[in-house]
Amino acid sequence: MNGIDKKKSISSKYFEDFTKFTCASDGFDDADGVIFGIPYDTTVCYRPGARFGPKAIREASWGLETYSPALVKDLQDCKLCDLRDISLFGSTEEIFNDIAAVSGDIAKHGKKIIAIGGEHSITYPVIRGIKDVIGDIVIIQFDAHCDLRGEYLGDKFSHACVMRRCYEITKDIYQFGIRSGEREEWKFSKNTKLSMELMGEKNVREIKEMDKPVYVTIDIDVLDPAFAPGVGTPEPCGFSTKELLNSLYWLGEIRDSIVGFDVVEFSPVYDTGGITAAAAAKIIGEMVLMMLG
């Protein structure tokens, strides 16, 4: 018979699925870590496009090696599931409720959460959903901006307010790499642990002593625009990708406490040569290896 025998299926090993993050081929039940995209950028106030971030980051992940010489671990050895993007419909409240519900369900199953934004406001409902399941939590933020405004342009759920909203959930917030914010935000930061530098060994030891679950949120604009041009709100005088990764590697000391992380604010519309996409994918891969490898 000519052609394909219709009684036999074609093996999936011959095909790649670029709609998923590299190596995220496990089913939900078998996975230790679960990825989902949140293509939301409704409150972006300068350069929109973060809604396209999850797709571009997944595609960029396939151009990176799965082995990490820094961690001596390979993503191919991790049990990772990618649920693709969450469907976003309705009002902000309805969307945030859905994000919280998904995050809570993943946490209930004892899986590590890997959320890909989207703008930074999505961190708030993710944290809300997790805390409903596991209780008190410590947040570690890497960002160029304080994000501590009470409201911005009349919206208290703006991405410029995300850490202020998170402060209503937990008072244990560590902020690193911060170099921008209005006067009132800097005043309010006395309530958090804010540093203009990146996280180091001393910070991690302090967090470890708290003996609480930890969630990490990484706004890609913590990097200098030279290393991450594809962001909605670029801020000069930032850090290199290597400097950020060297800081993140300290999280290996508390890997068992980390319940999840997100990478947000990547806007591929403004990326140059895929620089930011590659950086974001690299950060996600290394974070996954620290948690699951």
C-alpha positions as CSV (number, residue, x, y, z in Angstrom):
1,M,0.0,0.0,0.0
2,N,1.3,3.5,-0.9
3,G,1.5,6.2,1.7
4,I,0.9,5.9,5.5
5,D,-0.8,2.9,7.0
6,K,-3.9,4.6,8.6
7,K,-4.1,1.8,11.2
8,K,-0.8,2.9,12.7
9,S,-0.2,6.2,14.4
10,I,3.0,8.3,13.7
11,S,5.3,8.4,16.7
12,S,5.5,11.8,18.3
13,K,9.3,11.4,18.7
14,Y,9.6,12.8,15.2
15,F,8.0,16.2,16.1
16,E,8.8,19.1,18.3
17,D,6.1,21.1,20.1
18,F,7.4,24.7,20.2
19,T,4.3,25.8,22.0
20,K,5.7,24.4,25.2
21,F,8.9,25.3,27.1
22,T,11.8,23.0,26.2
23,C,11.8,19.7,28.0
24,A,8.3,20.3,29.5
25,S,6.9,17.1,28.0
26,D,5.6,15.4,31.2
27,G,1.9,15.2,32.0
28,F,0.5,17.1,35.0
29,D,0.3,14.1,37.3
30,D,3.9,13.0,36.7
31,A,5.4,16.5,36.8
32,D,7.2,18.1,39.8
33,G,7.0,21.6,38.2
34,V,4.2,23.1,36.2
35,I,4.5,26.0,33.8
36,F,1.7,28.2,32.6
37,G,1.7,31.4,30.7
38,I,-0.3,34.5,31.6
39,P,-0.6,36.8,28.5
40,Y,-1.9,39.8,30.3
41,D,-0.7,43.4,29.9
42,T,-3.9,45.5,30.4
43,T,-2.3,48.0,32.9
44,V,1.0,48.6,31.1
45,C,1.6,52.3,31.2
46,Y,4.5,52.9,28.7
47,R,5.2,50.2,26.1
48,P,2.6,47.4,25.7
49,G,3.3,43.9,24.4
50,A,4.0,41.8,27.4
51,R,1.0,39.6,26.5
52,F,3.2,38.2,23.8
53,G,6.0,37.3,26.2
54,P,5.0,33.7,27.1
55,K,5.0,32.6,23.4
56,A,8.3,34.2,22.6
57,I,10.1,32.9,25.7
58,R,8.9,29.3,25.0
59,E,10.2,29.6,21.4
60,A,13.6,31.0,22.6
61,S,14.0,28.2,25.1
62,W,14.5,25.7,22.3
63,G,17.6,27.6,21.2
64,L,19.4,27.0,24.5
65,E,21.2,24.0,25.7
66,T,19.4,22.0,28.4
67,Y,22.6,21.3,30.4
68,S,23.7,23.9,33.0
69,P,27.5,23.8,33.6
70,A,27.0,26.2,36.5
71,L,24.6,23.8,38.3
72,V,25.8,20.6,36.8
73,K,22.3,19.6,36.0
74,D,20.2,19.0,32.9
75,L,16.6,20.0,32.2
76,Q,16.1,16.7,30.5
77,D,16.2,15.0,33.9
78,C,13.5,17.3,35.4
79,K,9.8,16.3,35.4
80,L,8.2,19.4,33.9
81,C,4.7,20.1,32.5
82,D,3.7,23.1,30.4
83,L,-0.1,23.8,30.5
84,R,0.4,26.5,27.9
85,D,-1.4,29.9,28.4
86,I,-4.3,30.5,30.8
87,S,-7.5,31.8,29.0
88,L,-8.2,35.4,30.1
89,F,-11.7,36.7,29.8
90,G,-13.9,39.1,31.7
91,S,-13.0,41.9,34.2
92,T,-9.7,42.3,36.0
93,E,-11.4,40.8,39.1
94,E,-12.5,37.7,37.1
95,I,-9.1,37.3,35.4
96,F,-7.3,37.6,38.7
97,N,-9.7,35.1,40.3
98,D,-8.9,32.6,37.6
99,I,-5.2,33.1,37.9
100,A,-5.5,32.6,41.7
101,A,-7.6,29.5,41.2
102,V,-5.1,27.9,38.8
103,S,-2.2,28.7,41.1
104,G,-4.0,27.3,44.1
105,D,-4.9,24.1,42.3
106,I,-1.3,23.6,41.2
107,A,-0.1,24.2,44.8
108,K,-2.7,21.8,46.2
109,H,-1.2,19.0,44.1
110,G,2.2,19.8,45.6
111,K,3.7,21.0,42.3
112,K,6.2,23.9,41.9
113,I,4.7,26.9,40.0
114,I,6.5,28.5,37.1
115,A,4.4,31.4,35.7
116,I,5.4,33.3,32.6
117,G,4.1,36.8,32.2
118,G,2.6,39.0,31.0
119,E,3.0,42.2,33.1
120,H,4.0,42.2,36.7
121,S,0.5,42.6,38.1
122,I,-0.1,38.9,37.6
123,T,2.2,38.1,40.6
124,Y,-0.5,39.3,43.0
125,P,-3.2,36.7,42.1
126,V,-0.6,34.0,41.9
127,I,0.6,34.8,45.4
128,R,-3.0,35.0,46.6
129,G,-3.8,31.6,45.2
130,I,-0.7,30.0,46.7
131,K,-1.2,31.5,50.2
132,D,-4.8,30.2,50.3
133,V,-3.2,26.7,50.1
134,I,0.1,26.9,52.0
135,G,-0.4,29.8,54.4
136,D,2.3,32.4,55.2
137,I,4.8,33.1,52.5
138,V,8.0,35.1,51.8
139,I,8.3,37.0,48.5
140,I,11.6,37.7,46.9
141,Q,11.4,40.4,44.2
142,F,14.0,41.2,41.5
143,D,13.0,44.4,39.7
144,A,14.1,47.9,38.6
145,H,11.0,49.4,40.2
146,C,9.6,49.5,43.7
147,D,6.0,48.7,42.5
148,L,4.8,50.0,45.8
149,R,2.3,52.6,44.7
150,G,-1.1,52.6,46.4
151,E,-2.7,53.1,43.0
152,Y,-1.6,54.3,39.5
153,L,-3.8,56.2,37.1
154,G,-6.7,55.3,39.3
155,D,-6.0,51.6,39.3
156,K,-4.9,49.9,42.5
157,F,-4.2,46.6,40.5
158,S,-1.8,48.3,38.1
159,H,1.6,46.6,37.5
160,A,3.1,49.7,39.3
161,C,1.2,48.6,42.5
162,V,1.8,44.9,42.5
163,M,4.1,44.7,45.6
164,R,1.8,47.0,47.5
165,R,-1.0,44.6,46.9
166,C,1.3,41.7,47.8
167,Y,2.1,43.5,51.0
168,E,-1.5,43.1,52.0
169,I,-1.0,39.4,51.8
170,T,2.4,39.1,53.5
171,K,4.7,41.6,55.2
172,D,7.7,39.4,54.4
173,I,8.9,41.0,51.2
174,Y,12.5,41.3,50.0
175,Q,13.2,43.6,47.1
176,F,16.4,43.5,45.1
177,G,17.9,45.5,42.3
178,I,15.5,48.4,42.9
179,R,16.6,51.7,41.3
180,S,13.4,53.6,40.4
181,G,10.2,54.7,42.1
182,E,8.4,57.8,43.3
183,R,9.1,59.4,46.6
184,E,6.1,57.9,48.4
185,E,7.2,54.4,47.3
186,W,10.7,54.9,48.8
187,K,9.1,56.0,52.0
188,F,6.8,53.0,52.1
189,S,9.8,50.7,51.3
190,K,10.8,51.1,55.0
191,N,8.1,48.4,55.6
192,T,9.9,46.0,53.2
193,K,13.5,44.8,52.9
194,L,14.6,46.9,49.9
195,S,18.0,46.9,48.4
196,M,19.4,48.6,45.3
197,E,21.8,45.8,45.0
198,L,21.2,42.1,44.1
199,M,20.7,39.4,46.6
200,G,23.7,37.8,48.3
201,E,24.6,35.1,50.7
202,K,23.7,37.2,53.8
203,N,20.2,37.9,52.5
204,V,19.6,34.2,51.7
205,R,20.8,33.2,55.2
206,E,18.3,35.6,56.8
207,I,15.5,34.3,54.6
208,K,16.4,30.7,55.4
209,E,16.2,31.4,59.1
210,M,12.6,32.5,58.7
211,D,11.8,28.9,57.7
212,K,8.8,29.8,55.5
213,P,7.7,28.9,51.9
214,V,9.3,31.3,49.4
215,Y,8.0,32.7,46.1
216,V,10.4,34.5,43.7
217,T,9.2,37.1,41.2
218,I,11.6,38.3,38.5
219,D,10.8,41.4,36.5
220,I,13.1,41.1,33.6
221,D,13.7,44.9,33.6
222,V,16.0,44.4,36.7
223,L,18.5,43.8,33.9
224,D,20.0,46.9,32.2
225,P,18.4,47.8,28.9
226,A,21.6,46.7,27.2
227,F,20.9,43.1,28.3
228,A,17.1,43.3,28.2
229,P,15.8,45.9,25.6
230,G,12.5,44.1,25.3
231,V,10.7,45.5,28.3
232,G,7.7,47.7,28.8
233,T,9.5,50.2,31.2
234,P,13.3,50.1,30.6
235,E,15.4,51.6,33.4
236,P,19.1,52.4,32.9
237,C,21.9,51.5,35.4
238,G,20.8,47.9,35.8
239,F,22.5,44.6,36.0
240,S,24.0,42.1,33.4
241,T,22.3,38.8,32.9
242,K,25.4,37.1,34.4
243,E,25.2,39.3,37.5
244,L,21.5,38.4,38.0
245,L,22.1,34.7,37.5
246,N,25.0,34.7,40.0
247,S,22.6,36.3,42.5
248,L,19.8,33.8,41.7
249,Y,22.2,30.8,42.2
250,W,22.2,31.7,45.9
251,L,18.6,30.4,46.0
252,G,20.0,26.9,45.8
253,E,20.5,27.3,49.6
254,I,16.7,27.4,50.1
255,R,15.6,25.3,47.1
256,D,13.3,23.1,49.2
257,S,11.5,26.2,50.5
258,I,10.8,27.7,47.0
259,V,7.2,27.0,46.0
260,G,7.4,28.8,42.7
261,F,8.5,31.7,40.7
262,D,7.6,34.0,37.8
263,V,9.3,35.9,35.1
264,V,7.4,39.0,33.9
265,E,7.4,42.2,31.8
266,F,9.1,40.8,28.7
267,S,7.7,42.6,25.6
268,P,9.0,40.9,22.5
269,V,7.8,43.9,20.4
270,Y,10.8,45.9,21.6
271,D,13.3,43.1,21.7
272,T,16.5,43.3,19.7
273,G,17.8,40.1,18.1
274,G,16.0,38.0,20.7
275,I,18.4,39.2,23.4
276,T,15.7,39.5,26.1
277,A,13.8,36.4,25.1
278,A,17.0,34.3,25.4
279,A,17.8,35.9,28.8
280,A,14.3,35.2,30.1
281,A,14.4,31.6,28.9
282,K,17.8,31.1,30.4
283,I,16.6,32.5,33.8
284,I,13.6,30.2,33.7
285,G,15.7,27.1,32.9
286,E,18.3,27.8,35.6
287,M,15.5,28.5,38.2
288,V,13.8,25.2,37.3
289,L,17.1,23.3,37.7
290,M,17.6,24.9,41.1
291,M,14.1,23.9,42.3
292,L,13.8,20.5,40.6
293,G,17.2,19.3,39.4
